[in-house]
Amino acid sequence: MHNFTKARDVNVHGSHYFVGNMSKKEKETRSGDKYLQIVLSDETGMMLASVFRNMDVYKKLKDISDGEYVKAFIRCTGKDNNFTNIDIQDIDSEPRPLDGMADINYLEDQLRKITLEIKDKALQDLVKNVLKRPDILPAFKTAPYSAYGGYSFDGGLLMHMVRMAHLTVQVTKIFNNWSGYKTPTDAKLDRDVLLTASLLYSVGKVKMFNKQGSVIHKTEEGELFSYQYIGMKMIGEELNKSQLSDRQKMFLEHLLGSSQYGKYSYMARSKEAIAFHHIQSLDMQMSEFEYLKVVSEEGQLFGKTFSKKLYLEDYEHPTMQPAMGQGGQPMPYPNQPMPQQQQPMYNQVPQQPMYNQGPAQQPGYNQAPQGNVIF
Protein backbone atom coordinates (compact mmCIF):
# COMPACT_ATOMS: atom_id res chain seq x y z
CA MET A 1 0.00 0.00 0.00
CA HIS A 2 1.52 3.29 -1.12
CA ASN A 3 1.29 6.65 0.61
CA PHE A 4 -0.11 9.04 -1.97
CA THR A 5 1.00 12.66 -2.18
CA LYS A 6 -1.32 15.52 -3.09
CA ALA A 7 -0.42 17.65 -6.12
CA ARG A 8 0.16 20.64 -3.85
CA ASP A 9 2.69 18.76 -1.70
CA VAL A 10 5.11 17.25 -4.24
CA ASN A 11 8.73 18.25 -3.68
CA VAL A 12 11.09 19.40 -6.43
CA HIS A 13 13.36 16.49 -7.45
CA GLY A 14 11.30 14.18 -5.24
CA SER A 15 9.53 10.99 -6.35
CA HIS A 16 5.92 10.45 -5.30
CA TYR A 17 2.90 8.21 -5.73
CA PHE A 18 -0.15 10.16 -6.85
CA VAL A 19 -3.82 9.35 -7.45
CA GLY A 20 -6.26 11.65 -9.27
CA ASN A 21 -7.68 12.72 -12.60
CA MET A 22 -5.79 12.62 -15.89
CA SER A 23 -6.38 14.64 -19.05
CA LYS A 24 -4.29 14.34 -22.21
CA LYS A 25 -3.87 16.08 -25.54
CA GLU A 26 -1.81 15.13 -28.56
CA LYS A 27 0.68 17.89 -29.40
CA GLU A 28 3.44 18.48 -31.93
CA THR A 29 6.76 20.31 -31.61
CA ARG A 30 7.91 22.87 -34.16
CA SER A 31 10.14 20.22 -35.66
CA GLY A 32 7.18 17.86 -36.13
CA ASP A 33 7.78 15.48 -33.21
CA LYS A 34 4.50 14.28 -31.71
CA TYR A 35 4.04 13.98 -27.95
CA LEU A 36 1.32 13.75 -25.28
CA GLN A 37 0.63 16.66 -22.97
CA ILE A 38 -0.58 15.16 -19.69
CA VAL A 39 -2.26 17.00 -16.83
CA LEU A 40 -2.65 15.17 -13.50
CA SER A 41 -4.93 16.89 -11.01
CA ASP A 42 -6.64 16.48 -7.65
CA GLU A 43 -8.52 18.81 -5.30
CA THR A 44 -5.26 20.62 -4.37
CA GLY A 45 -3.75 21.44 -7.77
CA MET A 46 -2.47 20.36 -11.19
CA MET A 47 0.78 18.92 -12.56
CA LEU A 48 2.01 19.00 -16.17
CA ALA A 49 4.05 16.41 -18.10
CA SER A 50 5.19 16.07 -21.71
CA VAL A 51 5.57 12.45 -22.82
CA PHE A 52 7.37 11.63 -26.09
CA ARG A 53 7.20 8.45 -28.14
CA ASN A 54 10.60 7.20 -27.02
CA MET A 55 9.59 7.17 -23.34
CA ASP A 56 8.68 3.85 -21.72
CA VAL A 57 5.36 5.18 -20.35
CA TYR A 58 4.15 6.50 -23.74
CA LYS A 59 2.36 3.29 -24.77
CA LYS A 60 0.55 3.03 -21.43
CA LEU A 61 -0.67 6.60 -21.74
CA LYS A 62 -1.94 5.98 -25.26
CA ASP A 63 -4.11 3.16 -23.90
CA ILE A 64 -5.57 5.24 -21.03
CA SER A 65 -8.53 7.39 -22.04
CA ASP A 66 -8.66 11.13 -21.53
CA GLY A 67 -10.52 11.87 -18.29
CA GLU A 68 -9.70 8.61 -16.48
CA TYR A 69 -8.93 8.39 -12.79
CA VAL A 70 -5.34 7.13 -12.45
CA LYS A 71 -2.61 6.02 -10.07
CA ALA A 72 0.87 7.26 -11.05
CA PHE A 73 4.49 7.24 -9.90
CA ILE A 74 5.97 10.66 -10.68
CA ARG A 75 9.12 12.73 -10.25
CA CYS A 76 8.83 16.51 -9.82
CA THR A 77 11.26 18.40 -12.10
CA GLY A 78 10.24 21.97 -11.28
CA LYS A 79 7.70 24.09 -9.50
CA ASP A 80 6.58 27.72 -9.64
CA ASN A 81 3.44 29.72 -8.92
CA ASN A 82 1.75 28.60 -12.14
CA PHE A 83 2.88 25.05 -12.86
CA THR A 84 4.28 21.92 -11.29
CA ASN A 85 6.29 20.05 -13.92
CA ILE A 86 6.72 16.30 -13.60
CA ASP A 87 8.08 13.19 -15.30
CA ILE A 88 5.70 10.22 -15.24
CA GLN A 89 7.56 7.03 -14.36
CA ASP A 90 4.54 4.69 -14.34
CA ILE A 91 0.76 5.04 -14.57
CA ASP A 92 -2.37 2.85 -14.47
CA SER A 93 -6.14 3.33 -14.38
CA GLU A 94 -7.71 3.38 -10.91
CA PRO A 95 -11.36 3.06 -9.75
CA ARG A 96 -12.88 6.40 -8.77
CA PRO A 97 -13.26 6.81 -4.97
CA LEU A 98 -17.00 7.58 -5.21
CA ASP A 99 -17.99 4.68 -7.48
CA GLY A 100 -20.49 2.35 -5.81
CA MET A 101 -21.44 4.83 -3.09
CA ALA A 102 -24.99 5.62 -4.26
CA ASP A 103 -27.79 3.29 -3.12
CA ILE A 104 -29.54 3.17 -6.50
CA ASN A 105 -32.45 0.96 -5.36
CA TYR A 106 -33.21 3.19 -2.38
CA LEU A 107 -33.00 6.37 -4.49
CA GLU A 108 -35.25 4.89 -7.17
CA ASP A 109 -37.82 3.98 -4.52
CA GLN A 110 -37.60 7.52 -3.11
CA LEU A 111 -38.16 8.95 -6.58
CA ARG A 112 -41.34 6.90 -7.03
CA LYS A 113 -42.74 8.05 -3.68
CA ILE A 114 -41.82 11.69 -4.24
CA THR A 115 -43.51 11.64 -7.63
CA LEU A 116 -46.71 10.38 -5.98
CA GLU A 117 -46.45 13.30 -3.52
CA ILE A 118 -47.26 15.66 -6.41
CA LYS A 119 -50.99 16.14 -5.92
CA ASP A 120 -51.64 17.99 -9.16
CA LYS A 121 -52.38 15.13 -11.59
CA ALA A 122 -51.29 17.05 -14.70
CA LEU A 123 -47.89 17.79 -13.14
CA GLN A 124 -47.50 14.26 -11.79
CA ASP A 125 -48.28 12.85 -15.25
CA LEU A 126 -45.75 15.23 -16.80
CA VAL A 127 -42.99 13.95 -14.49
CA LYS A 128 -43.90 10.32 -15.24
CA ASN A 129 -44.06 10.88 -19.00
CA VAL A 130 -40.70 12.66 -19.12
CA LEU A 131 -38.81 10.14 -16.96
CA LYS A 132 -40.18 7.06 -18.76
CA ARG A 133 -39.15 8.34 -22.21
CA PRO A 134 -36.95 5.79 -24.03
CA ASP A 135 -34.18 8.39 -24.39
CA ILE A 136 -34.18 9.02 -20.60
CA LEU A 137 -35.34 5.94 -18.67
CA PRO A 138 -32.47 3.52 -19.52
CA ALA A 139 -29.81 6.02 -18.45
CA PHE A 140 -31.01 8.38 -15.74
CA LYS A 141 -30.96 5.91 -12.81
CA THR A 142 -27.20 5.38 -13.06
CA ALA A 143 -26.08 8.57 -14.86
CA PRO A 144 -23.53 10.85 -13.17
CA TYR A 145 -24.48 14.48 -12.66
CA SER A 146 -21.00 15.82 -13.41
CA ALA A 147 -17.60 14.69 -14.67
CA TYR A 148 -15.72 15.91 -11.59
CA GLY A 149 -16.58 16.91 -8.04
CA GLY A 150 -19.98 16.53 -6.41
CA TYR A 151 -22.26 13.82 -7.84
CA SER A 152 -19.56 12.59 -10.26
CA PHE A 153 -20.48 8.93 -9.80
CA ASP A 154 -23.02 6.32 -10.87
CA GLY A 155 -26.42 7.47 -9.61
CA GLY A 156 -25.22 11.04 -9.04
CA LEU A 157 -28.02 12.52 -11.16
CA LEU A 158 -30.68 10.48 -9.37
CA MET A 159 -29.29 11.45 -5.95
CA HIS A 160 -29.30 15.13 -6.94
CA MET A 161 -32.93 14.92 -8.08
CA VAL A 162 -34.10 13.18 -4.92
CA ARG A 163 -32.29 15.49 -2.50
CA MET A 164 -33.53 18.56 -4.38
CA ALA A 165 -37.07 17.26 -3.84
CA HIS A 166 -36.45 16.73 -0.11
CA LEU A 167 -35.06 20.25 0.21
CA THR A 168 -38.10 21.57 -1.64
CA VAL A 169 -40.45 19.87 0.83
CA GLN A 170 -38.69 21.45 3.81
CA VAL A 171 -38.42 24.94 2.27
CA THR A 172 -42.08 25.05 1.23
CA LYS A 173 -43.12 23.72 4.65
CA ILE A 174 -41.45 26.70 6.34
CA PHE A 175 -42.71 29.43 3.98
CA ASN A 176 -46.23 28.01 3.70
CA ASN A 177 -46.89 26.87 7.29
CA TRP A 178 -45.12 29.44 9.45
CA SER A 179 -45.72 33.16 9.68
CA GLY A 180 -44.70 35.93 12.04
CA TYR A 181 -47.20 38.36 10.56
CA LYS A 182 -50.33 39.33 12.46
CA THR A 183 -52.21 38.70 9.23
CA PRO A 184 -50.45 36.01 7.14
CA THR A 185 -49.71 36.96 3.54
CA ASP A 186 -50.65 35.04 0.42
CA ALA A 187 -47.05 34.91 -0.88
CA LYS A 188 -46.78 31.13 -0.65
CA LEU A 189 -44.57 28.74 -2.63
CA ASP A 190 -46.27 26.20 -4.90
CA ARG A 191 -44.95 22.88 -3.61
CA ASP A 192 -46.13 20.80 -6.59
CA VAL A 193 -44.50 23.10 -9.13
CA LEU A 194 -41.20 23.09 -7.22
CA LEU A 195 -41.25 19.29 -6.83
CA THR A 196 -41.86 18.98 -10.57
CA ALA A 197 -38.90 21.28 -11.29
CA SER A 198 -36.66 19.32 -8.88
CA LEU A 199 -37.33 16.06 -10.74
CA LEU A 200 -37.11 17.45 -14.28
CA TYR A 201 -34.57 20.27 -14.25
CA SER A 202 -31.44 18.13 -14.79
CA VAL A 203 -32.75 15.39 -17.11
CA GLY A 204 -30.59 16.76 -19.94
CA LYS A 205 -27.58 15.34 -18.10
CA VAL A 206 -28.47 11.84 -19.39
CA LYS A 207 -27.42 12.97 -22.88
CA MET A 208 -24.57 15.21 -21.78
CA PHE A 209 -22.25 12.64 -20.21
CA ASN A 210 -21.13 9.15 -21.09
CA LYS A 211 -19.38 6.92 -18.54
CA GLN A 212 -17.11 4.08 -19.63
CA GLY A 213 -15.27 2.38 -16.80
CA SER A 214 -13.91 5.19 -14.62
CA VAL A 215 -14.05 7.73 -17.45
CA ILE A 216 -16.78 10.38 -17.53
CA HIS A 217 -16.67 12.50 -20.64
CA LYS A 218 -19.03 14.72 -22.56
CA THR A 219 -20.93 13.35 -25.52
CA GLU A 220 -20.96 15.17 -28.85
CA GLU A 221 -24.34 16.67 -27.90
CA GLY A 222 -22.98 17.61 -24.47
CA GLU A 223 -20.09 19.49 -26.06
CA LEU A 224 -22.40 21.45 -28.35
CA PHE A 225 -25.28 22.33 -25.99
CA SER A 226 -26.01 23.05 -22.34
CA TYR A 227 -27.86 20.39 -20.36
CA GLN A 228 -30.68 22.90 -19.78
CA TYR A 229 -31.21 23.22 -23.53
CA ILE A 230 -31.04 19.43 -24.04
CA GLY A 231 -33.49 18.87 -21.19
CA MET A 232 -35.97 21.55 -22.25
CA LYS A 233 -36.23 19.99 -25.71
CA MET A 234 -37.37 16.70 -24.18
CA ILE A 235 -39.56 18.31 -21.52
CA GLY A 236 -41.12 20.59 -24.15
CA GLU A 237 -42.27 17.61 -26.20
CA GLU A 238 -44.11 16.19 -23.19
CA LEU A 239 -45.44 19.61 -22.14
CA ASN A 240 -47.12 19.98 -25.53
CA LYS A 241 -48.96 16.68 -24.94
CA SER A 242 -49.92 17.53 -21.34
CA GLN A 243 -53.21 18.81 -19.91
CA LEU A 244 -51.59 22.04 -18.66
CA SER A 245 -52.90 25.36 -19.93
CA ASP A 246 -50.65 27.66 -21.97
CA ARG A 247 -50.26 29.92 -18.94
CA GLN A 248 -49.25 27.01 -16.71
CA LYS A 249 -46.74 25.82 -19.33
CA MET A 250 -45.24 29.32 -19.47
CA PHE A 251 -44.94 29.42 -15.67
CA LEU A 252 -43.14 26.07 -15.57
CA GLU A 253 -40.89 26.89 -18.54
CA HIS A 254 -39.83 30.13 -16.84
CA LEU A 255 -38.99 28.23 -13.64
CA LEU A 256 -36.94 25.60 -15.50
CA GLY A 257 -35.29 28.02 -17.91
CA SER A 258 -34.27 30.84 -15.58
CA SER A 259 -32.50 28.90 -12.82
CA GLN A 260 -28.78 28.27 -13.20
CA TYR A 261 -26.37 26.89 -10.60
CA GLY A 262 -23.18 28.89 -10.19
CA LYS A 263 -24.54 32.33 -11.00
CA TYR A 264 -27.68 34.21 -10.09
CA SER A 265 -29.99 34.70 -13.04
CA TYR A 266 -31.82 38.03 -13.10
CA MET A 267 -34.34 36.34 -15.39
CA ALA A 268 -35.69 34.46 -12.35
CA ARG A 269 -38.76 36.59 -11.66
CA SER A 270 -41.28 34.31 -9.93
CA LYS A 271 -40.97 33.43 -6.25
CA GLU A 272 -40.71 29.74 -7.21
CA ALA A 273 -37.88 30.43 -9.71
CA ILE A 274 -35.91 32.40 -7.12
CA ALA A 275 -36.49 29.77 -4.41
CA PHE A 276 -35.51 26.99 -6.81
CA HIS A 277 -32.25 28.74 -7.73
CA HIS A 278 -31.20 28.85 -4.07
CA ILE A 279 -32.33 25.28 -3.36
CA GLN A 280 -30.25 24.03 -6.26
CA SER A 281 -27.25 26.14 -5.28
CA LEU A 282 -27.32 24.85 -1.68
CA ASP A 283 -27.53 21.23 -2.81
CA MET A 284 -24.69 21.50 -5.32
CA GLN A 285 -22.35 23.33 -2.95
CA MET A 286 -22.96 20.79 -0.18
CA SER A 287 -22.23 17.99 -2.66
CA GLU A 288 -18.79 19.55 -3.25
CA PHE A 289 -18.03 19.28 0.48
CA GLU A 290 -19.18 15.64 0.44
CA TYR A 291 -16.86 14.92 -2.50
CA LEU A 292 -13.90 16.61 -0.83
CA LYS A 293 -14.51 14.78 2.46
CA VAL A 294 -14.13 11.48 0.56
CA VAL A 295 -11.03 12.30 -1.51
CA SER A 296 -9.13 14.50 1.00
CA GLU A 297 -6.66 13.32 3.59
CA GLU A 298 -7.57 13.25 7.27
CA GLY A 299 -6.81 16.61 8.83
CA GLN A 300 -6.65 18.44 5.50
CA LEU A 301 -7.97 21.99 6.08
CA PHE A 302 -8.76 23.04 2.50
CA GLY A 303 -9.86 21.27 -0.65
CA LYS A 304 -10.37 22.54 -4.17
CA THR A 305 -12.97 21.80 -6.80
CA PHE A 306 -12.62 23.70 -10.04
CA SER A 307 -11.19 27.12 -9.02
CA LYS A 308 -12.60 27.53 -5.49
CA LYS A 309 -10.94 26.51 -2.22
CA LEU A 310 -13.33 25.19 0.42
CA TYR A 311 -12.72 24.98 4.18
CA LEU A 312 -13.21 21.38 5.33
CA GLU A 313 -13.13 21.76 9.12
CA ASP A 314 -16.21 21.25 11.29
CA TYR A 315 -17.30 23.42 14.19
CA GLU A 316 -16.06 21.95 17.46
CA HIS A 317 -18.73 21.89 20.17
CA PRO A 318 -17.13 22.22 23.63
CA THR A 319 -18.05 19.78 26.37
CA MET A 320 -20.61 21.55 28.52
CA GLN A 321 -23.71 21.04 30.60
CA PRO A 322 -26.82 21.06 28.39
CA ALA A 323 -29.04 24.13 28.56
CA MET A 324 -32.23 23.55 30.52
CA GLY A 325 -35.64 23.99 28.90
CA GLN A 326 -39.18 24.04 30.22
CA GLY A 327 -39.82 21.94 33.31
CA GLY A 328 -36.10 21.49 33.95
CA GLN A 329 -35.68 19.21 30.93
CA PRO A 330 -32.39 19.46 28.96
CA MET A 331 -32.74 21.24 25.61
CA PRO A 332 -32.12 18.86 22.70
CA TYR A 333 -28.85 18.99 20.77
CA PRO A 334 -29.12 19.98 17.08
CA ASN A 335 -29.34 16.39 15.83
CA GLN A 336 -31.67 15.22 18.60
CA PRO A 337 -35.43 15.39 18.03
CA MET A 338 -37.38 17.60 20.40
CA PRO A 339 -39.71 15.87 22.89
CA GLN A 340 -43.27 15.82 21.60
CA GLN A 341 -44.54 18.34 24.16
CA GLN A 342 -41.82 20.83 23.13
CA GLN A 343 -42.61 20.80 19.40
CA PRO A 344 -43.13 24.41 18.25
CA MET A 345 -46.62 25.38 17.16
CA TYR A 346 -46.73 27.03 13.76
CA ASN A 347 -49.44 29.24 12.38
CA GLN A 348 -51.21 26.90 10.04
CA VAL A 349 -51.91 28.69 6.78
CA PRO A 350 -53.53 26.79 3.92
CA GLN A 351 -51.29 26.64 0.85
CA GLN A 352 -52.58 28.66 -2.10
CA PRO A 353 -51.93 26.36 -5.08
CA MET A 354 -51.53 27.73 -8.58
CA TYR A 355 -53.07 24.60 -10.05
CA ASN A 356 -56.15 22.56 -9.28
CA GLN A 357 -55.19 19.91 -6.79
CA GLY A 358 -55.70 16.20 -7.50
CA PRO A 359 -56.60 13.47 -4.98
CA ALA A 360 -55.71 14.42 -1.43
CA GLN A 361 -54.70 10.97 -0.20
CA GLN A 362 -51.11 10.48 -1.35
CA PRO A 363 -48.54 8.16 0.23
CA GLY A 364 -45.76 9.80 2.22
CA TYR A 365 -42.05 9.10 1.72
CA ASN A 366 -42.08 6.28 4.23
CA GLN A 367 -45.14 4.55 2.80
CA ALA A 368 -45.10 2.06 -0.05
CA PRO A 369 -46.79 3.36 -3.24
CA GLN A 370 -50.15 1.78 -3.99
CA GLY A 371 -50.79 -0.03 -7.26
CA ASN A 372 -48.29 -0.31 -10.08
CA VAL A 373 -44.89 1.30 -9.76
CA ILE A 374 -44.25 4.36 -11.90
CA PHE A 375 -41.25 3.38 -13.97
Buried (B, 14 or more C-beta within 10 A) or exposed (E): EEEBBBBBEBEEEEBBBBBBBBBBEEEEEEEEEEBBEBBBBBBBBBBBBBBEEEBEBBEBBEEBEBBBBBBBBBBBEEBEEEEBBBBBBEBEBBEBBBBEBBEBEEBBBBBBBBBBBBBBBBBBBBBBBBBEBEEBEEBBBBBBBBBBBBBBBBBBBBBBBBBBBBBBBEBBBEBBBBBEEEEBEEEBBBBBBBBBBBBBBBBBBBBBBBBEEBBBBBBEBBEEBEBBEBBBEBBEEBBEEBEBEEEBBEBBBBBBBBBBBEEEBEEBEBBBBBBBBBBBBBBBBEBBBBBBEEBBEEEBEBBBBEEEEBEBEEEEEEEEEEEEEEEEEEEBEEEEEEEEEEEEEEEEBEBEBBBEEBEEEBEEBEEEBEEEEBE
